[in-house]
Amino acid sequence: IFEILLSDERIEDIYVDAPCDRSRVHITMNRVEGFNTHIRCRTNLILEQREVKNLISRLKKDTGLPYCESSPVLETDMLDGAARVTVVGYPLSPNGDSIAIRKHSTSPWTLTKLIANGTIDPETAGLLSFLVENRSTIIVCGARGAGKSSLLTALLFEFPLSQRILTIEDTMELPAKSMKDLGYKVQSMLIDDRMSGDAASRAQDALRVSLRLGESAIVLGEVRGSEVSTLYDSMRTGRAGSSILGTMHGDCAKTVFDRVVHTMGLQPEEFQATDYLVTMGTVRERGTQNENRQITEFVCTTDVPGRFMDMTNRNNLGKAGSIKRLLASSSMSISDIREEVSIRAEMRKLLADMGSKDQRFYGPEWIIAANDHLSKQLSSGEKDSAKIVSGFRDKVLAAMDRA
């Protein structure tokens, strides 16, 4: 049953409450009544105890992890990393075994794909693309299932191919293999229960090691706890060297700030090493249980700890700290930056529009092609944004004709 459900591309989550043989299977599905719509529903499936026990036995055999009364939680990847499963048993679950499975996307998310399904607008996509390439530190926050990992994945493909990337995660959600196949230099670090210590200490150890592996962009699947002090100290002293991207639970920038400062013990001034925070959220359609994932907040930090500036107001672009640093360290003017952001936005909108006819254009290959085209045009001295976009459109149309 699990394999059949997981083979459906629309299914994202599978839940089986205890007792499994008397509870219907619940699922979360996407693209049911719209490209960006996801719904929760109850199936007519009820599992036999035998099937549940077979799954647990297979997980224990494949991972070597314990699962018993003294260790009643089993968390691991399944189907070669295509899904993440959590099993909870007695006595933590008094009524017996319960199962939760989160399936990862079979095709990598890109900003183009997120534009097409309405999660992000082209202008914000263009700005995020520019910020990633110019080594900004970005935290993507939101609740579980809001789309944090999807946006983080999309941002990864905005790095230039020359950028070395280190990923640290406890479940294989980031598309490291796909990126390597495309020519990216990616070193993955997986921290799971087979390593000694608790989750927080394992993450902190992995981060410390990554800082000794040379100049690289660091991507944290999730910022959790004790590694925060190591992370921000490296950002403050420059040891991190390049961009830092990560996700964190929190429904807005202020919530993340309060959590990092008051719960995790970071000094308010240290949090200013974060350049931008992007909040993912779900918006429920009126009169239905359907929910759409969207960016609900996009802000930058300011000189005052705990106070943020709205980046959806494009008049604030030149006031952002990372933009000020870029203006001071490069030959770019604020008008140059605005124009480049606009070009990136137009090229991604073009790909999103063409993707409705041919889904190849949603793929990361075309994000790489767009960034390569822009880089070559700017390096050659071309300053006419209309010509740059037009030249890229010709490439896209030529590829469409060859298909």
C-alpha positions in Angstrom: 0.0 0.0 0.0 2.7 2.5 1.0 4.6 2.0 -2.4 1.3 2.5 -4.3 0.5 5.7 -2.4 4.0 7.1 -2.7 4.0 6.4 -6.5 1.3 9.1 -6.9 3.1 12.3 -7.7 0.3 14.4 -6.1 0.6 12.8 -2.7 2.9 14.7 -0.3 2.2 13.2 3.2 0.8 9.9 4.5 -0.5 9.6 8.1 -1.6 6.4 9.9 -2.7 6.9 13.5 -2.7 4.2 16.1 -4.2 1.7 16.2 -3.3 1.3 12.6 -5.7 -1.6 11.9 -8.6 0.5 13.0 -7.7 3.9 11.6 -8.1 5.2 8.1 -5.1 6.4 6.2 -4.9 10.2 5.9 -3.0 11.9 3.1 -2.1 15.4 1.9 -2.3 16.0 -1.8 -1.3 18.8 -4.1 -2.4 20.0 -7.6 -6.0 18.7 -7.0 -7.9 21.8 -7.8 -5.1 24.0 -9.1 -1.3 23.9 -9.6 -0.6 25.4 -6.1 -3.5 23.9 -4.2 -3.0 21.2 -1.5 -5.7 19.5 0.5 -5.9 17.1 3.4 -8.2 14.1 3.0 -9.2 10.8 4.6 -8.9 7.7 2.4 -11.0 4.5 2.6 -7.8 2.5 3.3 -7.2 0.7 6.6 -4.0 -1.2 6.9 -3.5 -4.7 8.4 -1.1 -5.0 11.3 1.0 -7.3 9.1 1.7 -4.6 6.6 2.7 -2.1 9.3 5.0 -4.6 11.0 6.6 -5.5 7.7 7.4 -1.8 7.0 8.9 -1.4 10.5 11.0 -4.6 10.2 12.3 -3.4 6.8 13.2 0.0 8.2 15.1 -1.5 11.2 17.0 -3.9 8.9 18.0 -1.2 6.4 19.1 1.3 9.0 20.3 -0.7 11.9 18.4 1.7 14.2 16.7 0.5 17.4 12.9 0.5 17.8 11.5 -0.9 21.0 9.8 0.2 24.2 13.0 1.8 25.5 13.5 3.5 22.1 10.0 4.0 20.7 10.8 6.5 17.9 12.3 5.5 14.5 13.1 8.3 12.0 14.8 7.6 8.7 14.7 8.0 5.0 13.1 5.3 2.8 12.9 4.5 -0.9 16.5 5.7 -1.5 15.8 9.1 0.1 12.6 9.7 -1.8 10.6 10.0 1.5 11.1 10.5 5.2 9.3 8.3 7.7 8.7 8.6 11.4 7.3 5.7 13.4 6.2 6.1 17.0 5.4 3.1 19.1 4.4 2.0 22.6 4.7 3.4 25.3 5.1 6.8 23.7 2.0 5.9 21.5 -0.2 4.0 24.0 -2.4 2.5 21.3 0.4 1.0 19.3 2.4 2.0 16.2 1.7 5.2 14.3 3.3 6.3 11.0 4.0 9.6 9.3 5.6 9.7 5.8 6.7 12.9 4.1 7.5 12.4 0.4 10.1 14.6 -1.3 9.5 16.2 -4.7 10.5 13.9 -7.6 11.6 16.9 -9.7 13.7 19.8 -8.2 11.9 23.0 -7.4 13.1 26.2 -9.2 12.0 29.8 -9.0 10.5 29.4 -12.4 8.3 26.5 -11.2 7.3 28.6 -8.1 6.3 31.5 -10.3 4.2 29.2 -12.4 2.2 27.9 -9.4 1.7 31.3 -7.9 4.0 30.9 -4.8 6.2 33.8 -5.8 5.9 36.7 -8.2 8.6 37.3 -10.9 10.0 40.5 -9.3 10.6 38.8 -6.0 12.2 35.8 -7.8 14.5 38.1 -9.7 15.6 39.8 -6.5 16.2 36.5 -4.7 18.2 35.3 -7.7 20.4 38.4 -7.6 20.8 38.2 -3.8 21.9 34.5 -3.9 24.5 35.1 -6.6 25.9 38.1 -4.7 26.5 36.1 -1.5 23.6 37.2 0.8 22.6 35.3 3.9 19.0 34.2 3.7 16.8 32.4 6.2 13.5 30.8 4.9 11.0 30.5 7.7 7.5 29.1 8.0 5.4 26.4 9.5 5.7 22.7 8.7 4.4 22.0 5.2 4.5 25.7 4.2 7.1 25.1 1.5 10.4 26.1 3.2 12.4 23.3 1.7 10.9 23.9 -1.8 12.0 27.6 -1.8 15.4 26.7 -0.4 15.9 24.1 -3.1 14.9 26.7 -5.7 17.5 29.2 -4.3 20.3 26.6 -4.6 20.0 26.6 -8.4 20.6 30.3 -8.4 24.3 29.8 -7.4 26.8 30.0 -10.2 28.3 26.7 -11.2 31.7 27.9 -10.0 30.4 28.2 -6.4 31.2 25.3 -4.0 28.2 24.4 -1.9 28.1 22.5 1.4 24.8 21.1 2.5 24.0 20.0 6.1 20.7 18.2 6.7 19.2 15.4 8.7 17.0 14.1 5.9 17.9 14.0 2.2 15.6 16.7 0.9 18.0 18.9 -0.9 18.8 17.9 -4.5 22.5 17.3 -4.2 22.7 14.5 -6.7 20.7 16.5 -9.3 23.0 19.5 -8.8 26.1 17.3 -9.2 24.7 15.9 -12.4 24.2 19.5 -13.7 27.8 20.4 -12.9 27.5 22.0 -9.5 30.2 21.4 -6.9 28.2 20.0 -3.9 29.4 18.3 -0.8 26.6 16.8 1.3 26.7 16.2 5.0 24.0 14.0 6.4 23.4 13.9 10.2 21.1 11.1 11.4 20.5 8.8 14.4 23.4 6.5 13.4 25.8 9.2 14.6 26.7 9.6 18.3 25.2 12.5 20.3 21.8 14.2 20.1 20.5 16.0 17.0 21.7 19.5 18.1 25.3 18.4 18.9 25.5 16.5 15.6 24.4 19.6 13.6 26.9 21.7 15.5 29.7 19.3 14.8 28.8 19.1 11.1 28.8 22.9 10.9 32.2 23.2 12.6 33.6 20.7 10.1 32.1 22.5 7.2 33.8 25.7 8.2 37.1 23.9 7.9 36.5 22.6 4.4 37.4 25.9 2.7 35.4 28.8 1.2 32.0 27.5 0.4 28.3 28.5 0.5 26.8 26.7 3.5 23.2 25.4 3.2 21.5 24.2 6.4 18.4 22.1 5.9 17.1 23.4 9.2 18.6 25.7 11.8 17.6 24.0 15.1 19.4 25.0 18.3 23.0 24.9 19.6 24.6 25.3 16.2 23.1 28.8 16.0 26.0 30.3 18.0 28.6 28.6 15.8 26.8 29.7 12.7 26.5 33.3 13.6 30.0 33.5 15.0 31.3 32.3 11.7 29.2 34.8 9.8 30.3 37.7 12.1 34.0 36.8 11.8 33.9 36.0 8.1 34.9 32.4 8.5 31.8 31.3 6.6 33.3 33.0 3.5 30.3 33.0 1.3 26.5 32.8 1.3 24.6 31.0 4.0 21.1 29.7 3.4 18.9 27.8 5.7 15.4 27.2 7.0 13.9 27.7 10.4 10.5 27.2 12.0 8.6 30.5 12.6 5.6 32.3 11.2 7.4 35.6 10.6 10.8 37.3 10.9 10.0 38.7 14.4 9.1 35.2 15.6 12.4 33.8 14.3 14.3 36.7 15.9 12.6 36.1 19.3 13.3 32.4 19.1 17.0 32.8 18.2 17.6 35.5 20.8 15.4 34.5 23.7 15.2 30.7 23.3 18.6 29.9 21.7 20.6 32.6 23.5 22.0 34.6 20.6 22.9 38.2 21.3 20.4 40.6 19.4 23.3 42.3 17.6 24.6 39.0 16.3 21.4 38.3 14.5 22.1 41.3 12.3 24.5 39.0 10.3 21.3 37.7 8.7 20.6 39.7 5.6 17.1 38.6 4.6 14.2 36.5 5.9 11.6 35.1 3.7 8.4 33.6 5.3 6.5 30.9 3.6 2.8 30.4 4.6 -0.4 28.8 3.5 -3.5 30.8 2.5 -6.8 29.1 2.8 -9.3 29.6 0.0 -12.6 31.1 1.2 -15.3 28.5 1.9 -13.0 25.5 1.3 -10.3 23.5 3.1 -7.9 24.1 0.2 -4.7 25.9 0.9 -2.2 27.7 -1.3 1.5 28.1 -0.5 2.8 31.7 -0.8 5.5 34.0 0.3 3.8 36.0 3.1 6.7 38.1 4.1 10.1 39.2 2.7 12.2 41.5 4.8 15.8 42.5 5.6 17.4 43.2 8.9 18.1 46.8 9.9 20.6 48.6 12.2 18.1 48.2 15.0 18.0 44.6 16.3 14.5 43.0 16.0 13.3 45.7 13.5 12.9 44.7 9.8 12.4 46.4 6.5 9.9 45.3 3.9 11.7 44.2 0.7 8.5 43.9 -1.3 8.6 47.7 -1.4 11.2 48.1 -4.1 12.0 51.7 -2.8 13.8 50.0 0.1 16.3 48.1 -2.1 19.1 50.6 -1.7 18.6 50.7 2.0 19.3 47.0 2.6 22.6 46.3 4.3 23.9 43.7 1.8 23.0 46.1 -1.1 24.9 48.9 0.6 28.0 46.6 1.0 27.7 45.6 -2.7 27.6 49.2 -3.8 30.6 50.0 -1.7 32.7 47.1 -3.0 31.8 47.0 -6.7 31.4 49.3 -9.7 27.6 48.8 -9.7 25.2 51.6 -9.1 21.7 51.2 -7.6 20.2 51.6 -11.0 22.5 48.8 -12.3 21.2 46.6 -9.6 17.5 47.4 -10.2 18.1 46.7 -13.9 19.7 43.4 -13.3 17.0 42.3 -10.9 14.4 43.3 -13.6 16.2 41.2 -16.3 16.4 38.2 -14.0 12.6 38.6 -13.3 11.7 38.9 -17.0 13.8 35.8 -17.9 12.1 33.7 -15.2 8.7 34.9 -16.1 9.4 33.9 -19.7 10.5 30.4 -18.6 7.3 30.1 -16.4 5.1 31.1 -19.4 6.9 28.6 -21.7 6.7 25.9 -19.1 3.0 25.8 -19.4 3.6 24.5 -23.0 6.7 22.4 -22.3 7.6 21.5 -18.7 11.3 21.3 -19.5 11.5 25.1 -19.1 10.6 24.7 -15.4 13.8 22.7 -14.9 17.1 23.8 -13.3 18.9 23.4 -16.7 17.1 26.5 -17.9 17.8 28.5 -14.8 21.5 27.7 -15.4 21.1 28.8 -19.1 19.4 32.1 -18.0 22.1 33.0 -15.6 24.9 32.0 -18.1 23.2 34.1 -20.8 23.0 37.1 -18.5 26.6 36.7 -17.3 28.0 36.6 -20.8 25.9 39.6 -22.0 27.0 41.7 -19.1 30.6 40.7 -19.4 30.6 41.6 -23.1 29.4 45.1 -22.1 25.8 44.8 -23.2 23.7 47.3 -21.2 20.4 47.2 -23.0 18.1 45.1 -20.9 15.6 44.7 -23.7 18.3 43.2 -26.0 19.5 40.8 -23.2 16.0 39.5 -22.6 15.2 39.3 -26.3 18.3 37.3 -26.9 17.4 34.8 -24.2 13.8 34.6 -25.6 15.3 33.6 -29.0 17.2 30.8 -27.3 14.0 29.5 -25.6 12.0 29.7 -28.8 14.7 27.9 -30.8 14.7 25.1 -28.1 10.9 24.9 -28.4 11.1 24.6 -32.2 13.7 21.7 -31.9 11.5 19.8 -29.5 
